[in-house]
Amino acid sequence: MENKDRPVNPITDETTISQMGLTKREYFAGLALQSFIIAKGKYGLYDESRTHLCQDSVKIADELLNQLEK
């Protein structure tokens, strides 16, 4: 399992890791999206900009995971 697919808060027992909850990639993308929304909040969000914000959030999450692998 790749790091990006591992859970943020895994539930473990002696031999396995449960896959419940958000993956690291989903969690990091959500954090990035949150900061974009805060930064752009005073200007308002339009439908087309929402799509771009989501796409950029995923790109940032992927880059963060790539940097953490180094």
mmCIF file of the N, C-alpha and C atoms, coordinates in Angstrom:
data_MODEL
# 
_entry.id   MODEL 
# 
loop_
_atom_site.group_PDB 
_atom_site.id 
_atom_site.type_symbol 
_atom_site.label_atom_id 
_atom_site.label_alt_id 
_atom_site.label_comp_id 
_atom_site.label_asym_id 
_atom_site.label_entity_id 
_atom_site.label_seq_id 
_atom_site.pdbx_PDB_ins_code 
_atom_site.Cartn_x 
_atom_site.Cartn_y 
_atom_site.Cartn_z 
_atom_site.occupancy 
_atom_site.B_iso_or_equiv 
_atom_site.pdbx_formal_charge 
_atom_site.auth_seq_id 
_atom_site.auth_comp_id 
_atom_site.auth_asym_id 
_atom_site.auth_atom_id 
_atom_site.pdbx_PDB_model_num 
ATOM 1   N N  . MET A 1 1  ? 0.834   -1.173 0.000   1.00 0.00 ? 1  MET A N  1 
ATOM 2   C CA . MET A 1 1  ? 0.000   0.000  0.000   1.00 0.00 ? 1  MET A CA 1 
ATOM 3   C C  . MET A 1 1  ? 0.885   1.244  0.000   1.00 0.00 ? 1  MET A C  1 
ATOM 4   N N  . GLU A 1 2  ? 0.587   2.173  -0.902  1.00 0.00 ? 2  GLU A N  1 
ATOM 5   C CA . GLU A 1 2  ? 1.353   3.410  -0.972  1.00 0.00 ? 2  GLU A CA 1 
ATOM 6   C C  . GLU A 1 2  ? 1.002   4.322  0.195   1.00 0.00 ? 2  GLU A C  1 
ATOM 7   N N  . ASN A 1 3  ? 1.924   5.204  0.537   1.00 0.00 ? 3  ASN A N  1 
ATOM 8   C CA . ASN A 1 3  ? 1.732   6.124  1.648   1.00 0.00 ? 3  ASN A CA 1 
ATOM 9   C C  . ASN A 1 3  ? 0.463   6.951  1.477   1.00 0.00 ? 3  ASN A C  1 
ATOM 10  N N  . LYS A 1 4  ? 0.202   7.424  0.247   1.00 0.00 ? 4  LYS A N  1 
ATOM 11  C CA . LYS A 1 4  ? -0.967  8.275  0.018   1.00 0.00 ? 4  LYS A CA 1 
ATOM 12  C C  . LYS A 1 4  ? -2.280  7.554  0.296   1.00 0.00 ? 4  LYS A C  1 
ATOM 13  N N  . ASP A 1 5  ? -2.270  6.228  0.216   1.00 0.00 ? 5  ASP A N  1 
ATOM 14  C CA . ASP A 1 5  ? -3.476  5.444  0.424   1.00 0.00 ? 5  ASP A CA 1 
ATOM 15  C C  . ASP A 1 5  ? -3.636  4.950  1.856   1.00 0.00 ? 5  ASP A C  1 
ATOM 16  N N  . ARG A 1 6  ? -2.658  5.229  2.689   1.00 0.00 ? 6  ARG A N  1 
ATOM 17  C CA . ARG A 1 6  ? -2.753  4.817  4.091   1.00 0.00 ? 6  ARG A CA 1 
ATOM 18  C C  . ARG A 1 6  ? -3.723  5.734  4.826   1.00 0.00 ? 6  ARG A C  1 
ATOM 19  N N  . PRO A 1 7  ? -4.409  5.229  5.826   1.00 0.00 ? 7  PRO A N  1 
ATOM 20  C CA . PRO A 1 7  ? -5.353  6.067  6.561   1.00 0.00 ? 7  PRO A CA 1 
ATOM 21  C C  . PRO A 1 7  ? -4.643  7.105  7.425   1.00 0.00 ? 7  PRO A C  1 
ATOM 22  N N  . VAL A 1 8  ? -5.306  8.224  7.628   1.00 0.00 ? 8  VAL A N  1 
ATOM 23  C CA . VAL A 1 8  ? -4.767  9.292  8.469   1.00 0.00 ? 8  VAL A CA 1 
ATOM 24  C C  . VAL A 1 8  ? -4.699  8.831  9.920   1.00 0.00 ? 8  VAL A C  1 
ATOM 25  N N  . ASN A 1 9  ? -5.747  8.218  10.383  1.00 0.00 ? 9  ASN A N  1 
ATOM 26  C CA . ASN A 1 9  ? -5.841  7.738  11.763  1.00 0.00 ? 9  ASN A CA 1 
ATOM 27  C C  . ASN A 1 9  ? -6.149  6.244  11.744  1.00 0.00 ? 9  ASN A C  1 
ATOM 28  N N  . PRO A 1 10 ? -5.143  5.433  11.485  1.00 0.00 ? 10 PRO A N  1 
ATOM 29  C CA . PRO A 1 10 ? -5.404  3.998  11.373  1.00 0.00 ? 10 PRO A CA 1 
ATOM 30  C C  . PRO A 1 10 ? -5.807  3.381  12.709  1.00 0.00 ? 10 PRO A C  1 
ATOM 31  N N  . ILE A 1 11 ? -6.632  2.375  12.595  1.00 0.00 ? 11 ILE A N  1 
ATOM 32  C CA . ILE A 1 11 ? -6.997  1.575  13.761  1.00 0.00 ? 11 ILE A CA 1 
ATOM 33  C C  . ILE A 1 11 ? -6.201  0.286  13.628  1.00 0.00 ? 11 ILE A C  1 
ATOM 34  N N  . THR A 1 12 ? -5.365  0.003  14.590  1.00 0.00 ? 12 THR A N  1 
ATOM 35  C CA . THR A 1 12 ? -4.497  -1.163 14.464  1.00 0.00 ? 12 THR A CA 1 
ATOM 36  C C  . THR A 1 12 ? -4.765  -2.169 15.574  1.00 0.00 ? 12 THR A C  1 
ATOM 37  N N  . ASP A 1 13 ? -4.511  -3.416 15.226  1.00 0.00 ? 13 ASP A N  1 
ATOM 38  C CA . ASP A 1 13 ? -4.404  -4.433 16.263  1.00 0.00 ? 13 ASP A CA 1 
ATOM 39  C C  . ASP A 1 13 ? -3.001  -5.015 16.108  1.00 0.00 ? 13 ASP A C  1 
ATOM 40  N N  . GLU A 1 14 ? -2.754  -6.165 16.568  1.00 0.00 ? 14 GLU A N  1 
ATOM 41  C CA . GLU A 1 14 ? -1.383  -6.697 16.537  1.00 0.00 ? 14 GLU A CA 1 
ATOM 42  C C  . GLU A 1 14 ? -0.883  -7.015 15.134  1.00 0.00 ? 14 GLU A C  1 
ATOM 43  N N  . THR A 1 15 ? -1.786  -7.255 14.175  1.00 0.00 ? 15 THR A N  1 
ATOM 44  C CA . THR A 1 15 ? -1.332  -7.709 12.866  1.00 0.00 ? 15 THR A CA 1 
ATOM 45  C C  . THR A 1 15 ? -1.833  -6.898 11.676  1.00 0.00 ? 15 THR A C  1 
ATOM 46  N N  . THR A 1 16 ? -2.870  -6.099 11.824  1.00 0.00 ? 16 THR A N  1 
ATOM 47  C CA . THR A 1 16 ? -3.444  -5.416 10.662  1.00 0.00 ? 16 THR A CA 1 
ATOM 48  C C  . THR A 1 16 ? -3.699  -3.952 10.936  1.00 0.00 ? 16 THR A C  1 
ATOM 49  N N  . ILE A 1 17 ? -3.840  -3.215 9.849   1.00 0.00 ? 17 ILE A N  1 
ATOM 50  C CA . ILE A 1 17 ? -4.223  -1.808 9.908   1.00 0.00 ? 17 ILE A CA 1 
ATOM 51  C C  . ILE A 1 17 ? -5.581  -1.688 9.225   1.00 0.00 ? 17 ILE A C  1 
ATOM 52  N N  . SER A 1 18 ? -6.542  -1.138 9.902   1.00 0.00 ? 18 SER A N  1 
ATOM 53  C CA . SER A 1 18 ? -7.873  -0.957 9.335   1.00 0.00 ? 18 SER A CA 1 
ATOM 54  C C  . SER A 1 18 ? -7.863  0.194  8.338   1.00 0.00 ? 18 SER A C  1 
ATOM 55  N N  . GLN A 1 19 ? -8.641  0.081  7.290   1.00 0.00 ? 19 GLN A N  1 
ATOM 56  C CA . GLN A 1 19 ? -8.692  1.106  6.251   1.00 0.00 ? 19 GLN A CA 1 
ATOM 57  C C  . GLN A 1 19 ? -9.884  2.039  6.415   1.00 0.00 ? 19 GLN A C  1 
ATOM 58  N N  . MET A 1 20 ? -10.314 2.232  7.634   1.00 0.00 ? 20 MET A N  1 
ATOM 59  C CA . MET A 1 20 ? -11.456 3.106  7.873   1.00 0.00 ? 20 MET A CA 1 
ATOM 60  C C  . MET A 1 20 ? -11.030 4.565  7.829   1.00 0.00 ? 20 MET A C  1 
ATOM 61  N N  . GLY A 1 21 ? -11.912 5.413  7.343   1.00 0.00 ? 21 GLY A N  1 
ATOM 62  C CA . GLY A 1 21 ? -11.656 6.844  7.384   1.00 0.00 ? 21 GLY A CA 1 
ATOM 63  C C  . GLY A 1 21 ? -10.951 7.368  6.152   1.00 0.00 ? 21 GLY A C  1 
ATOM 64  N N  . LEU A 1 22 ? -10.489 8.599  6.256   1.00 0.00 ? 22 LEU A N  1 
ATOM 65  C CA . LEU A 1 22 ? -9.839  9.278  5.146   1.00 0.00 ? 22 LEU A CA 1 
ATOM 66  C C  . LEU A 1 22 ? -8.424  8.768  4.919   1.00 0.00 ? 22 LEU A C  1 
ATOM 67  N N  . THR A 1 23 ? -8.013  8.783  3.652   1.00 0.00 ? 23 THR A N  1 
ATOM 68  C CA . THR A 1 23 ? -6.617  8.507  3.342   1.00 0.00 ? 23 THR A CA 1 
ATOM 69  C C  . THR A 1 23 ? -5.816  9.783  3.588   1.00 0.00 ? 23 THR A C  1 
ATOM 70  N N  . LYS A 1 24 ? -4.504  9.646  3.623   1.00 0.00 ? 24 LYS A N  1 
ATOM 71  C CA . LYS A 1 24 ? -3.652  10.822 3.779   1.00 0.00 ? 24 LYS A CA 1 
ATOM 72  C C  . LYS A 1 24 ? -3.881  11.803 2.637   1.00 0.00 ? 24 LYS A C  1 
ATOM 73  N N  . ARG A 1 25 ? -4.032  11.279 1.418   1.00 0.00 ? 25 ARG A N  1 
ATOM 74  C CA . ARG A 1 25 ? -4.248  12.142 0.252   1.00 0.00 ? 25 ARG A CA 1 
ATOM 75  C C  . ARG A 1 25 ? -5.546  12.935 0.401   1.00 0.00 ? 25 ARG A C  1 
ATOM 76  N N  . GLU A 1 26 ? -6.614  12.277 0.798   1.00 0.00 ? 26 GLU A N  1 
ATOM 77  C CA . GLU A 1 26 ? -7.892  12.964 0.984   1.00 0.00 ? 26 GLU A CA 1 
ATOM 78  C C  . GLU A 1 26 ? -7.803  14.017 2.091   1.00 0.00 ? 26 GLU A C  1 
ATOM 79  N N  . TYR A 1 27 ? -7.130  13.669 3.161   1.00 0.00 ? 27 TYR A N  1 
ATOM 80  C CA . TYR A 1 27 ? -6.987  14.581 4.293   1.00 0.00 ? 27 TYR A CA 1 
ATOM 81  C C  . TYR A 1 27 ? -6.195  15.831 3.899   1.00 0.00 ? 27 TYR A C  1 
ATOM 82  N N  . PHE A 1 28 ? -5.045  15.625 3.243   1.00 0.00 ? 28 PHE A N  1 
ATOM 83  C CA . PHE A 1 28 ? -4.223  16.769 2.835   1.00 0.00 ? 28 PHE A CA 1 
ATOM 84  C C  . PHE A 1 28 ? -4.943  17.634 1.808   1.00 0.00 ? 28 PHE A C  1 
ATOM 85  N N  . ALA A 1 29 ? -5.677  17.016 0.889   1.00 0.00 ? 29 ALA A N  1 
ATOM 86  C CA . ALA A 1 29 ? -6.432  17.787 -0.100  1.00 0.00 ? 29 ALA A CA 1 
ATOM 87  C C  . ALA A 1 29 ? -7.505  18.623 0.593   1.00 0.00 ? 29 ALA A C  1 
ATOM 88  N N  . GLY A 1 30 ? -8.148  18.066 1.598   1.00 0.00 ? 30 GLY A N  1 
ATOM 89  C CA . GLY A 1 30 ? -9.158  18.812 2.347   1.00 0.00 ? 30 GLY A CA 1 
ATOM 90  C C  . GLY A 1 30 ? -8.567  20.008 3.073   1.00 0.00 ? 30 GLY A C  1 
ATOM 91  N N  . LEU A 1 31 ? -7.387  19.826 3.640   1.00 0.00 ? 31 LEU A N  1 
ATOM 92  C CA . LEU A 1 31 ? -6.726  20.948 4.321   1.00 0.00 ? 31 LEU A CA 1 
ATOM 93  C C  . LEU A 1 31 ? -6.356  22.046 3.333   1.00 0.00 ? 31 LEU A C  1 
ATOM 94  N N  . ALA A 1 32 ? -5.848  21.653 2.169   1.00 0.00 ? 32 ALA A N  1 
ATOM 95  C CA . ALA A 1 32 ? -5.489  22.635 1.142   1.00 0.00 ? 32 ALA A CA 1 
ATOM 96  C C  . ALA A 1 32 ? -6.743  23.380 0.672   1.00 0.00 ? 32 ALA A C  1 
ATOM 97  N N  . LEU A 1 33 ? -7.822  22.648 0.436   1.00 0.00 ? 33 LEU A N  1 
ATOM 98  C CA . LEU A 1 33 ? -9.068  23.267 -0.016  1.00 0.00 ? 33 LEU A CA 1 
ATOM 99  C C  . LEU A 1 33 ? -9.588  24.245 1.030   1.00 0.00 ? 33 LEU A C  1 
ATOM 100 N N  . GLN A 1 34 ? -9.480  23.870 2.282   1.00 0.00 ? 34 GLN A N  1 
ATOM 101 C CA . GLN A 1 34 ? -9.924  24.738 3.366   1.00 0.00 ? 34 GLN A CA 1 
ATOM 102 C C  . GLN A 1 34 ? -9.183  26.081 3.334   1.00 0.00 ? 34 GLN A C  1 
ATOM 103 N N  . SER A 1 35 ? -7.882  26.039 3.140   1.00 0.00 ? 35 SER A N  1 
ATOM 104 C CA . SER A 1 35 ? -7.130  27.293 3.124   1.00 0.00 ? 35 SER A CA 1 
ATOM 105 C C  . SER A 1 35 ? -7.412  28.103 1.868   1.00 0.00 ? 35 SER A C  1 
ATOM 106 N N  . PHE A 1 36 ? -7.664  27.439 0.733   1.00 0.00 ? 36 PHE A N  1 
ATOM 107 C CA . PHE A 1 36 ? -8.064  28.175 -0.472  1.00 0.00 ? 36 PHE A CA 1 
ATOM 108 C C  . PHE A 1 36 ? -9.385  28.901 -0.245  1.00 0.00 ? 36 PHE A C  1 
ATOM 109 N N  . ILE A 1 37 ? -10.332 28.218 0.371   1.00 0.00 ? 37 ILE A N  1 
ATOM 110 C CA . ILE A 1 37 ? -11.650 28.813 0.602   1.00 0.00 ? 37 ILE A CA 1 
ATOM 111 C C  . ILE A 1 37 ? -11.533 30.017 1.540   1.00 0.00 ? 37 ILE A C  1 
ATOM 112 N N  . ILE A 1 38 ? -10.717 29.892 2.566   1.00 0.00 ? 38 ILE A N  1 
ATOM 113 C CA . ILE A 1 38 ? -10.522 31.012 3.490   1.00 0.00 ? 38 ILE A CA 1 
ATOM 114 C C  . ILE A 1 38 ? -9.880  32.189 2.763   1.00 0.00 ? 38 ILE A C  1 
ATOM 115 N N  . ALA A 1 39 ? -8.855  31.909 1.967   1.00 0.00 ? 39 ALA A N  1 
ATOM 116 C CA . ALA A 1 39 ? -8.142  32.973 1.260   1.00 0.00 ? 39 ALA A CA 1 
ATOM 117 C C  . ALA A 1 39 ? -9.030  33.653 0.217   1.00 0.00 ? 39 ALA A C  1 
ATOM 118 N N  . LYS A 1 40 ? -9.876  32.884 -0.438  1.00 0.00 ? 40 LYS A N  1 
ATOM 119 C CA . LYS A 1 40 ? -10.712 33.451 -1.493  1.00 0.00 ? 40 LYS A CA 1 
ATOM 120 C C  . LYS A 1 40 ? -12.097 33.841 -1.001  1.00 0.00 ? 40 LYS A C  1 
ATOM 121 N N  . GLY A 1 41 ? -12.402 33.539 0.254   1.00 0.00 ? 41 GLY A N  1 
ATOM 122 C CA . GLY A 1 41 ? -13.734 33.768 0.790   1.00 0.00 ? 41 GLY A CA 1 
ATOM 123 C C  . GLY A 1 41 ? -14.231 35.194 0.665   1.00 0.00 ? 41 GLY A C  1 
ATOM 124 N N  . LYS A 1 42 ? -13.352 36.143 0.859   1.00 0.00 ? 42 LYS A N  1 
ATOM 125 C CA . LYS A 1 42 ? -13.812 37.527 0.810   1.00 0.00 ? 42 LYS A CA 1 
ATOM 126 C C  . LYS A 1 42 ? -14.132 37.984 -0.607  1.00 0.00 ? 42 LYS A C  1 
ATOM 127 N N  . TYR A 1 43 ? -13.680 37.211 -1.610  1.00 0.00 ? 43 TYR A N  1 
ATOM 128 C CA . TYR A 1 43 ? -13.942 37.567 -2.997  1.00 0.00 ? 43 TYR A CA 1 
ATOM 129 C C  . TYR A 1 43 ? -15.116 36.787 -3.585  1.00 0.00 ? 43 TYR A C  1 
ATOM 130 N N  . GLY A 1 44 ? -15.574 35.763 -2.884  1.00 0.00 ? 44 GLY A N  1 
ATOM 131 C CA . GLY A 1 44 ? -16.676 34.947 -3.370  1.00 0.00 ? 44 GLY A CA 1 
ATOM 132 C C  . GLY A 1 44 ? -16.183 33.837 -4.286  1.00 0.00 ? 44 GLY A C  1 
ATOM 133 N N  . LEU A 1 45 ? -16.927 32.754 -4.327  1.00 0.00 ? 45 LEU A N  1 
ATOM 134 C CA . LEU A 1 45 ? -16.579 31.616 -5.169  1.00 0.00 ? 45 LEU A CA 1 
ATOM 135 C C  . LEU A 1 45 ? -17.672 31.409 -6.201  1.00 0.00 ? 45 LEU A C  1 
ATOM 136 N N  . TYR A 1 46 ? -17.250 31.186 -7.417  1.00 0.00 ? 46 TYR A N  1 
ATOM 137 C CA . TYR A 1 46 ? -18.178 30.895 -8.495  1.00 0.00 ? 46 TYR A CA 1 
ATOM 138 C C  . TYR A 1 46 ? -18.025 29.435 -8.881  1.00 0.00 ? 46 TYR A C  1 
ATOM 139 N N  . ASP A 1 47 ? -19.002 28.893 -9.587  1.00 0.00 ? 47 ASP A N  1 
ATOM 140 C CA . ASP A 1 47 ? -18.984 27.459 -9.914  1.00 0.00 ? 47 ASP A CA 1 
ATOM 141 C C  . ASP A 1 47 ? -17.701 27.036 -10.610 1.00 0.00 ? 47 ASP A C  1 
ATOM 142 N N  . GLU A 1 48 ? -17.234 27.830 -11.578 1.00 0.00 ? 48 GLU A N  1 
ATOM 143 C CA . GLU A 1 48 ? -16.022 27.438 -12.310 1.00 0.00 ? 48 GLU A CA 1 
ATOM 144 C C  . GLU A 1 48 ? -14.782 27.504 -11.423 1.00 0.00 ? 48 GLU A C  1 
ATOM 145 N N  . SER A 1 49 ? -14.740 28.415 -10.491 1.00 0.00 ? 49 SER A N  1 
ATOM 146 C CA . SER A 1 49 ? -13.567 28.499 -9.621  1.00 0.00 ? 49 SER A CA 1 
ATOM 147 C C  . SER A 1 49 ? -13.553 27.367 -8.596  1.00 0.00 ? 49 SER A C  1 
ATOM 148 N N  . ARG A 1 50 ? -14.722 26.849 -8.228  1.00 0.00 ? 50 ARG A N  1 
ATOM 149 C CA . ARG A 1 50 ? -14.779 25.724 -7.293  1.00 0.00 ? 50 ARG A CA 1 
ATOM 150 C C  . ARG A 1 50 ? -14.091 24.506 -7.874  1.00 0.00 ? 50 ARG A C  1 
ATOM 151 N N  . THR A 1 51 ? -14.310 24.244 -9.142  1.00 0.00 ? 51 THR A N  1 
ATOM 152 C CA . THR A 1 51 ? -13.672 23.103 -9.805  1.00 0.00 ? 51 THR A CA 1 
ATOM 153 C C  . THR A 1 51 ? -12.159 23.251 -9.769  1.00 0.00 ? 51 THR A C  1 
ATOM 154 N N  . HIS A 1 52 ? -11.677 24.449 -10.072 1.00 0.00 ? 52 HIS A N  1 
ATOM 155 C CA . HIS A 1 52 ? -10.233 24.687 -10.073 1.00 0.00 ? 52 HIS A CA 1 
ATOM 156 C C  . HIS A 1 52 ? -9.641  24.590 -8.668  1.00 0.00 ? 52 HIS A C  1 
ATOM 157 N N  . LEU A 1 53 ? -10.361 25.073 -7.687  1.00 0.00 ? 53 LEU A N  1 
ATOM 158 C CA . LEU A 1 53 ? -9.876  24.974 -6.311  1.00 0.00 ? 53 LEU A CA 1 
ATOM 159 C C  . LEU A 1 53 ? -9.728  23.520 -5.885  1.00 0.00 ? 53 LEU A C  1 
ATOM 160 N N  . CYS A 1 54 ? -10.696 22.699 -6.247  1.00 0.00 ? 54 CYS A N  1 
ATOM 161 C CA . CYS A 1 54 ? -10.628 21.270 -5.898  1.00 0.00 ? 54 CYS A CA 1 
ATOM 162 C C  . CYS A 1 54 ? -9.468  20.592 -6.609  1.00 0.00 ? 54 CYS A C  1 
ATOM 163 N N  . GLN A 1 55 ? -9.306  20.889 -7.894  1.00 0.00 ? 55 GLN A N  1 
ATOM 164 C CA . GLN A 1 55 ? -8.201  20.292 -8.656  1.00 0.00 ? 55 GLN A CA 1 
ATOM 165 C C  . GLN A 1 55 ? -6.854  20.721 -8.086  1.00 0.00 ? 55 GLN A C  1 
ATOM 166 N N  . ASP A 1 56 ? -6.718  21.990 -7.761  1.00 0.00 ? 56 ASP A N  1 
ATOM 167 C CA . ASP A 1 56 ? -5.464  22.486 -7.193  1.00 0.00 ? 56 ASP A CA 1 
ATOM 168 C C  . ASP A 1 56 ? -5.200  21.888 -5.816  1.00 0.00 ? 56 ASP A C  1 
ATOM 169 N N  . SER A 1 57 ? -6.236  21.660 -5.043  1.00 0.00 ? 57 SER A N  1 
ATOM 170 C CA . SER A 1 57 ? -6.079  21.059 -3.719  1.00 0.00 ? 57 SER A CA 1 
ATOM 171 C C  . SER A 1 57 ? -5.513  19.646 -3.819  1.00 0.00 ? 57 SER A C  1 
ATOM 172 N N  . VAL A 1 58 ? -6.003  18.881 -4.779  1.00 0.00 ? 58 VAL A N  1 
ATOM 173 C CA . VAL A 1 58 ? -5.498  17.522 -4.977  1.00 0.00 ? 58 VAL A CA 1 
ATOM 174 C C  . VAL A 1 58 ? -4.045  17.560 -5.457  1.00 0.00 ? 58 VAL A C  1 
ATOM 175 N N  . LYS A 1 59 ? -3.718  18.496 -6.337  1.00 0.00 ? 59 LYS A N  1 
ATOM 176 C CA . LYS A 1 59 ? -2.331  18.630 -6.812  1.00 0.00 ? 59 LYS A CA 1 
ATOM 177 C C  . LYS A 1 59 ? -1.388  18.960 -5.652  1.00 0.00 ? 59 LYS A C  1 
ATOM 178 N N  . ILE A 1 60 ? -1.821  19.839 -4.774  1.00 0.00 ? 60 ILE A N  1 
ATOM 179 C CA . ILE A 1 60 ? -0.999  20.201 -3.617  1.00 0.00 ? 60 ILE A CA 1 
ATOM 180 C C  . ILE A 1 60 ? -0.816  18.997 -2.695  1.00 0.00 ? 60 ILE A C  1 
ATOM 181 N N  . ALA A 1 61 ? -1.893  18.255 -2.463  1.00 0.00 ? 61 ALA A N  1 
ATOM 182 C CA . ALA A 1 61 ? -1.799  17.055 -1.623  1.00 0.00 ? 61 ALA A CA 1 
ATOM 183 C C  . ALA A 1 61 ? -0.824  16.051 -2.226  1.00 0.00 ? 61 ALA A C  1 
ATOM 184 N N  . ASP A 1 62 ? -0.907  15.851 -3.542  1.00 0.00 ? 62 ASP A N  1 
ATOM 185 C CA . ASP A 1 62 ? 0.003   14.910 -4.201  1.00 0.00 ? 62 ASP A CA 1 
ATOM 186 C C  . ASP A 1 62 ? 1.454   15.359 -4.095  1.00 0.00 ? 62 ASP A C  1 
ATOM 187 N N  . GLU A 1 63 ? 1.693   16.651 -4.262  1.00 0.00 ? 63 GLU A N  1 
ATOM 188 C CA . GLU A 1 63 ? 3.060   17.163 -4.169  1.00 0.00 ? 63 GLU A CA 1 
ATOM 189 C C  . GLU A 1 63 ? 3.584   17.040 -2.743  1.00 0.00 ? 63 GLU A C  1 
ATOM 190 N N  . LEU A 1 64 ? 2.752   17.323 -1.767  1.00 0.00 ? 64 LEU A N  1 
ATOM 191 C CA . LEU A 1 64 ? 3.171   17.166 -0.369  1.00 0.00 ? 64 LEU A CA 1 
ATOM 192 C C  . LEU A 1 64 ? 3.559   15.711 -0.093  1.00 0.00 ? 64 LEU A C  1 
ATOM 193 N N  . LEU A 1 65 ? 2.743   14.777 -0.541  1.00 0.00 ? 65 LEU A N  1 
ATOM 194 C CA . LEU A 1 65 ? 3.067   13.359 -0.346  1.00 0.00 ? 65 LEU A CA 1 
ATOM 195 C C  . LEU A 1 65 ? 4.354   12.977 -1.062  1.00 0.00 ? 65 LEU A C  1 
ATOM 196 N N  . ASN A 1 66 ? 4.576   13.504 -2.265  1.00 0.00 ? 66 ASN A N  1 
ATOM 197 C CA . ASN A 1 66 ? 5.832   13.240 -2.983  1.00 0.00 ? 66 ASN A CA 1 
ATOM 198 C C  . ASN A 1 66 ? 7.033   13.762 -2.208  1.00 0.00 ? 66 ASN A C  1 
ATOM 199 N N  . GLN A 1 67 ? 6.921   14.964 -1.659  1.00 0.00 ? 67 GLN A N  1 
ATOM 200 C CA . GLN A 1 67 ? 8.023   15.540 -0.892  1.00 0.00 ? 67 GLN A CA 1 
ATOM 201 C C  . GLN A 1 67 ? 8.279   14.754 0.392   1.00 0.00 ? 67 GLN A C  1 
ATOM 202 N N  . LEU A 1 68 ? 7.238   14.278 1.008   1.00 0.00 ? 68 LEU A N  1 
ATOM 203 C CA . LEU A 1 68 ? 7.393   13.495 2.240   1.00 0.00 ? 68 LEU A CA 1 
ATOM 204 C C  . LEU A 1 68 ? 8.062   12.137 1.986   1.00 0.00 ? 68 LEU A C  1 
ATOM 205 N N  . GLU A 1 69 ? 7.954   11.651 0.775   1.00 0.00 ? 69 GLU A N  1 
ATOM 206 C CA . GLU A 1 69 ? 8.583   10.368 0.429   1.00 0.00 ? 69 GLU A CA 1 
ATOM 207 C C  . GLU A 1 69 ? 10.101  10.509 0.279   1.00 0.00 ? 69 GLU A C  1 
ATOM 208 N N  . LYS A 1 70 ? 10.581  11.734 0.064   1.00 0.00 ? 70 LYS A N  1 
ATOM 209 C CA . LYS A 1 70 ? 12.025  11.945 -0.158  1.00 0.00 ? 70 LYS A CA 1 
ATOM 210 C C  . LYS A 1 70 ? 12.799  11.842 1.123   1.00 0.00 ? 70 LYS A C  1 
# 
